[in-house]
C-alpha cells in the first residue's frame, strides 16, 4: 500500500502533483510519502502489539534525518551499523536505549562512541568482536550490554547478495558454536548478556524461512535456559519484503501470526528491525527524459537519473516499475530500455519496458525506491547527488538540498 496514484491521468504523491515537485525542485528527485511510511511502521507495531516489542527502524535503508526524526516521533527505535548512523540518530534526538548496534566490522572508535552514548546493546558478530568490546568497556569503566547474533544456516529464499543467514555468510556466529561462546561471555567482567539476535536476509516474501530460523533460535534459547544463561531480549531481525513488481509478500499480520507461536512462550522482549518494509514503497525517483535514441534492435529512453542515483538494478538486477508522470496522450506503448547518462553498460533503470512515446522533458517515476536508493547513491562520474522531498498531504518540503559542483570538491585539497 502506498500513496502514489494517478488523478485525472496525472501522477500524485498523496495530494501533491509530481510535475509541480519536479518544476520546483528539479530532477533527479527523490520524493517520499510520509503517510505511507508512517502507516507501514504502525502496521508492524500492531501485528506484534500483544508482545512486549521494540521496533527498531533499520537506518541503512534510508538515513535522511527528516525521515529518522519522523520515525522517532512515531515511537520507533533504531537499528544501526556504523558510527555515522549512530551520529545521525543521536542528532535527531533518538533515545539511546532504543538503539541496537549491528554489523560485523565495528571499529574501536565506534565501540567507544556507542559505549559513551549508552545504547541499548551491541549485536555481536564474532568472538574477536566480543573480546574487543569486553576490553574497550573495561578501559572505559563500563559494562557493555550485548546480544550474540546467531547464524542459523537458513536459506532466506532471496537474492544471494542479501541472504545473510546461511553458514557461508560473513554474518553472525555459527549456531553450533554459539552456546560455548555464551558461556565464555558470561565469564567476561565487562559484558552483560542481554539477548539473542538473528537476521537472515532482506526482501523475504514468505514467512517460511523465518519459521525455519525462529524454530532453531527457539531451541537455542531453551538450551541457554537449561545452562542458566538468562536473557531479556530476542531480536528476530527484519527483512520483510515489499512489492517491486508482481511479488506477493506476506503482510505484517501474516508474518506475525506465523512466527509468534515460536517466540511468545519465552516471555522475552522482542526486537524487530524492519527497514525496506517501512520505507521501500514510500519513495519514488523522479527523472526527466533527455533524449530518445532509436536503434536497429533496441530503443533507448535516456534520462537524467543514473546508476549513481539508484544502483539496485545494476548491483542486484533489481526490477523497479517505471511509470510516466502523465497518461494524457493516447500514444501506443512500445518497448524500450530506460537508461541513464553514466558511462557504464550497467547504467540502466529498466529494460524492455512498455512506455508511450516520450518527448524530451517528459517525466518518469521509478517506483519503490524509498529503501536503498538515496542511501546507496554516489558521485560517480562527478555527478551531484539528487535532492529529496517529503510530501505530507498537499504540503511538501525539501529534506535534502541537491548537491552542487562546488560540493563535489569541497573536501578536496588542490
Secondary structure by P-SEA (a helix, b strand, c coil): cccccccccbbbcccccaaaaaaaccccbbbbcaaaaaaaaaaaaaaacccbbbbbccccccccaaaaaaaaaabbbbbbccaaaaaaaaaacccccccccccccccaaaaaaaaaacccccccccaaaaaaaaaaaaaacbbbbbbbbcccccccccccccccccccccccccccaaaaaaaaaaacccccccbbbbbcccccccaaaaaaaaaaaaaaaaaaaaacccccbbbbccbbbbbccccccccaaaaaaacccccccccbbbbbbbccccccccbbbbbbbcbbbbcccccccccccccccccccccccbbbbbbcccccccbbbbbbbbcccccccccccccccccccccccbbbbbcccccccccccccccbbbbbbbbbbcccbbbbcccccccccccccccc
